Amino acid sequence: MTNDRPLRQASAVPSSRVARLLELGGIATGMAGGVVAGGIRQMAEGKRPALADLLLTPANAGRLTEGLSRMRGAALKVGQMLSMDTGLVLSPELTAILTALRDDARHMPHAQLQKVLNGAWGKGWQSRFRRFDPRPIAAASIGQVHRAETLDGEHLAIKVQYPGVRESIDSDLDNVATLLRMPGLLPRGLDITPLLSEARQQLHDEADYCREAGHLQHFGMLLAGADAFRVPTYNKEFSSPSVLAMGFVESRPLESLVHATQAKRDEVARALIDLVLRELFDFGTMQTDPNLANYRMDRVAGAIVLLDFGAVRSIPGDLQAAFRRLLNAGLEGQGEEIHRAMLEIGYFSPKTTRRHQDLIQEMFVMAMEPLRQAEPFDFGSSDLLERLRNKGLAIGNERDLLHVPPASTLFLHRKIGGMYLMAAKLKARVPLRDLVEPYR
């Protein structure tokens, strides 16, 4: 549970609403200034620049990603959540900008950390530890993680929430929505209100560390006795609404398995893909953040360590049943049943043109190829992801497609896509048909 990637330089988190509003205002002003300067330059060259082209320049991309990274909290998280897009909603340029937010690793300076922990544990909290490392081992959009050892020798991983994050979620989202609605960033007429509403609820959930503690314990119970997985233990003594303490697990990055045997890589990929199926069809609850940093290998037992249960979503029974119908129809190649299930789930609406419905259905049929073959699917040599991406971008470039699938579907696709990328990185070979058969 250590961070094997270098952390970026520390920067204070703007914690008041006014400071966060000014930060977003600065981003918007900088982007607008870039548009004006670029427009004047291009007109002087005799060109008639499009507004979207002026907004999505490399300089403005840098302003947006750097600004949201400084803010962290909801502003950064909503950018990361929107980056799950596959080309059906956002332009390729904006998707690329938001994707750059996924690996942000900026952390609080020591003075700000000290203030947060004083508020959570009281002054003099250092006397309760044999050791507390002030430099984080990981940093993300809502909090950062520190390693510590208690007086009785228990090793902990302690997640500390950035100040002001919980209180600023609603105002951050309103301000980010205004920023995203700058002309040229999104297709005209595209309504992202439902997605932002879901993002608002998830952000409030993720900022509730007591709720995450419940999910941590719940998944520990669900996977008790599963040799393939290890879930950190919950430490109640040092936890609070803004601090989550867990048992520290000595582990290494999942990516380190790229040098392991083919059998080991196949075993790990198979276990993680099967876990997604169990979450969807058995547990009815899913950890929806597929960031590879959330999956590590126990150095001692060799089990897969599961981290970060903030982004856990319940999957209602009717949605489980709809996905089961879609899976069966896809495996059997039943076109009308596929269309009916996709419409029920919300991949498209009755108002979506039939042509676009057919194109989206074609993407699904293409994605089912690995599940329909009897032999193991070779993730390392397949070009399926590239073909899906190209088809998705081609559909996305047709700006008259304004339908946004339900957030629950996007989060599920985010998880599935993340598992695909994981298996591809490991160059795993997995018999997917055998894996899905028990869940039909």
N, C-alpha and C positions, 0 to 999 in steps of 0.2 A: 504494500500500500504506500509505496513511495513514488514520487514524481520523477521519472527518468528523463523528462524534457526540461530544458532550462526555462526558468521563470523570467518574465519580462520585468523591467525595472518597476519598483513600487511606485504607486501614485495614490494620493488620497481619494477616497470615494466621496463625491459631493452628496452630502446627506440631507440637506434641507430642500424643501420643494422649490424655493426660490433659486438656489444654486443649481439644481437640476434643470429648471426651466431655462436659466441663463445658458447652461451648457448646450442644451438643444437649440436654443436661439442662435448660439454661436455657430453650430453646425450648419443650420439653415442659411445664416447670413454668409458664411464662407462659401457654401455651394452656390448661392445666388450670385455672389461676387464672381465666382468662377464662370458662371453662365454668361454674365455680362461681358467679362473680359474676353471669353472665347468667342462670343457672338460678334463683338466689335472687330476682333482680329480676322474672323472668317469673312465678315462683310467687307473689310478693307481689301481682302483678296478676291472680292467679286463673287463670293459664295452666298447661298441662302441657307443657313444652318437650321436644322430641325431642333426643337427644344429638347427632345429626348436625347439626341446625340450630345448636346451641350451639357446636360445634367450628368450623363453616365460616362464622363471622362475619367481617365486614371486619377487625375488630381482630386476630383470630387469623390471618387471611390475611396481614396485615402482619407479624405475629410470625414466621410460617413463612418467608415470602419474605425478610424482612430477615435472619433468622438464618442461613438457608442461603447467602445472598449473602455474609455476613461470612466464612463458613467456606471457601467456594470448594471446590476439589478434588472428591472423590467425592460429598460431601454435596450440593453444588450441581449437579454433573453428573447425578446420578441423578434429581433433580427435573426437569432439562431433558429427560432421556431419557423420563421418564414423561409429559412434556407432549406427546409425539408422539401421545398417545391421541386417538381420534376420537369418544369417547363410548361405545364398546363396553365399556370396562373401568372407567373412573373416572367419578365424577359430574361434571356440568358445573361445579359450584362448585369442586371440587378441581382439575379441568383448568384452570380460569381462574387459580387460585392458582399452579400450576406453570408455566403459560405466561408469567407475569410474570417468571420466572427466566431466560428466554431471552436477554434483552438486558442482563444484568448487566454492568457495566463498571467494577467497583471494582478498584483496583490496590494494590500494596504501597507502603508508605512508603519513602523513599530509603534509610534505614539498613538496612532488611531486604533491599532489592535489592542494596545494596553487599555485604552478608554472603554472599548467594547467589553473586554473581559472584566474590567473593574465593575461595570454595570451588571454583568451577569453573575459574577462570583463574589463581588465585594473586594475592596482593597486588601492587599496582603495575600491574595490568592496563591502567589508563588510558593508560600509555605506549605501548601497542600500537595506539592509535587516534589519528587526527587529530581526530576528534569522536565523542562518544557522548552521545546525548540521554537524560538520566535520566528524563524524563517519557515514559511509554509512548504509543505511537500506537494501541494497541489492548489490551484486557484481556478475559479470558474466564474459564472455570471452572478451568482447569488452569495457565494461564500468561499472561504479558503480553508484548507485542512492543515493542522499542525500535529506533530508527533509529541507525545508526553509519556512520562512514567510516574505513577502514583507512589506515595510513601510506602505502600505495601508491595511494590514491585509490579503492579499491573501496567502493561504497555497499552496506550490508547492512541487512537486517531481522533482528533477533535476538530469538528467542522464549525467554523465561526462565521456567522452571517454578517455581511457588510452593513454598516449603520445606515438607517433610513430607507433600506430596501423595501421592507414590508409596508411602511407608511406611504411610500411614493409610487406604488404599483399603479393605482388608478390614474394619477396625474401623468405618470410616465407614458402609460399606454395612450392616453388622449393626445399627448404631445407628439408621440411617435406616429400616431395615426395621421395627425396633421402634416407631419414631415413627409410621410409616404404618399400623401395625396398631392404633393407638389406636381404640377403638370408635367407629364412625360415620364414619371417614375412607374406608374401603373397604367394599364389600359383604361381608356375613358369608359366609364360605365361599370367597371368592375367593383363589386361591393364586397369588401373584406371585413365588414362589420361582424358577421357571424364568427369568422376566424379570430378576430380580435377579442370577441366576447369569450370564446373558449380559452384564448390565451390569458385573459384576465383571471378566469377561474383557476387555471392551472398554476399561474404565478402565485396567487394567494395560497394555493395548496402547497407549492414548493417552499414558500417562505415560512410555512408552519412546520418547524422542526419537531414539534410534538407529534404531528401527523406522520411525518416521515419516520419517526421512531416506531410508530405503530406498524407501518409497512415493513420496516426492517425486521421487526419481530414476527410479523405475519409470514413473510417469505422464509424466514428462518424455520418456522414451523412447517410450511408447505414442503420445504426441501430437506427436512430432517431425515437423516438416514440415506440421503442421496450422495453416494461416494463421489460423484462427478462434480459436486458443487460445495462451496463453503460460503456461508453468510456471516459477516462479523456479528459478534454479540453486542447487545445494547448495554450501555452503562448509564443508569438512571442518576447516579449521584452527581455527575458533572454535566448533565444535560438540562436544558431550559428551552424556552421558545426561540432563543437566538443562538444556542450552542447545542450541538449534537455530539455526544461522546460514544465511541465504539471501541471494541477490542481491536488492537492493531494486529494485522496479519502480515507476516514477512512474505513478500511476494515479488514477482517480476512481471514485466509487461507481457501481455498476450502476444505482441509482435515478436518477442524473443523466440517463439516457436517456429519462426520461418526456417530455423536451422535444425529443427527436430526431425525425427524420422517421418516418412509419409504416413505411417500407421498412427503416430501420435497426433499429427495435424488433422488427419481425418477424424480421429476420435473426438477431439475438442470441437471441431466444426459441427460434427453430428450432434454432440450434446447440446450446444448452444442453439442450433436450429430446432431440435426437439423441444427445448425449453420454450421457445416462442410458440410452438404448437400447443404445448401444455398450458401456457398462459392464456392463449386465445380460447381453446376448447375445453379445458379442464378447470383451471383456476378461476377464469372469469375476471382476471386482473392482470395487468401487464406493466412492467417497467418499460417505458417508451423511449428512453434515451439510449441510442445504440453507440454512443461515443466509446471507442475502443479503450479509453482510459478507465471505463467502468468495469472492465473485465481483466483480471490478472490471474497469474498462476501461483498457487501456494507453493513456496519453495520446499516445504517439508513433505506434504501429502500429495502434491501434484494435482490437487483439485482446482477447479476454476473458481476464483474469488469474485463474488458479485458485489459491486459497490453502487452507492447512490440510488436511493429509493424515493427521491423527491418527485420524480416524474412518473408516478404510478397512476394508472387510469383503470377504472372498472369497465368491464365489457358486459353490457346487459345481455340477458338471455336471448332476446329477439335478434340482436346483432350477431351473437354467436351462431344462431341458427341460420341467419342469412349468409354468413361467410361459409358455413358448412354446405349449404345448398350451392353456393358459388364454386366451392372446391370440387364437389361432386360433378357439377355440370362441366367444369373445366377439364377434369380428368377424363370424362366420357366424350368430350367434344360436342356437347349439346348446345348449339348456337342460340336457340330461342330461350333455353333455361339460363344460359349465361347472361343474356341480355336482360331477362326479367330480374335476376338476382342483382346485377349491377345497378339497375334502376332503383331497386329497393334499397340498396346500401347507399346510393347517392353519388355514384361515379359520374352520372349525368342526370339531368332532370327531364321531365316530359317536354320542357320548352327548348332543350338543346336540339339543334338541327339533327336530323337523322344521319347526315353525313358525318358529323362530329361524334355522334353516338357510335357509329360503326368504326371510326378510327380509334376511339378509346377502347372499344371491345377488341379490336385487332391487337392493341398493345397487351391486353390481358391474355389473349390466346398465345401471344408470343412469349409472355412471361411464364406460362404454364408448361412450356416445352420441357424444362428439366424434370418436372414432376411427372410427366407422362412417359418418360423413357424408363425402361427396366434396369438398365445398367447404371452404375454410379455416374453422377454428373461431375465433370472435371471443371471446377470453378476457375482454375488457373489458366486454362487454355481457351475458355469459351469467350466469344465476342458478343454474347447475349446482352450484357449491360450496355455496351456501346450501341448496339442496334436499338435497344429500348430508349436510350438517351436521345439518339438522333431522331427517332420517330416522335418522342415526346416534345423535343424542341421544334420540330416541324409543325406539330399541332399548335404548340404555344405561340408560334410566330403568326398564326392566323388570329389576329386580334379581335375577331368577332366571337371567339369562344370565351365567354365571361363567367362560366359556371365554376364555382369553387366547391369541391367535394367537402363533406362534413369533416370537422376537425378530427373526429374519432377515426375516420378512415385515413386521413393524412398522417396521424400519429402512428397508426399501425404500419403504414407503408414506410414511414421513417425507420421503424424498428426492423422490418423485413429487409429494407435496402441496406441498413447498417450491417445486418448479419451476412448479406450477400458479399459486401465489401470485405468483411472479416474473413469469410471463407476464401475469397479470391486472393487476399493478401497471404493466406496460409497455403494457397495452391492446393486446397483440399479436394478430395474426391469422395462424394457422399451419395449413397443410394436414396435419393429423395422420395421416390415412389414408395419404397419400403417404410420411410418415416411417416408419410402422410396417411397411409392406409388405415392405421388404427383410429384415426380421428374422423373418418368418413361417416 
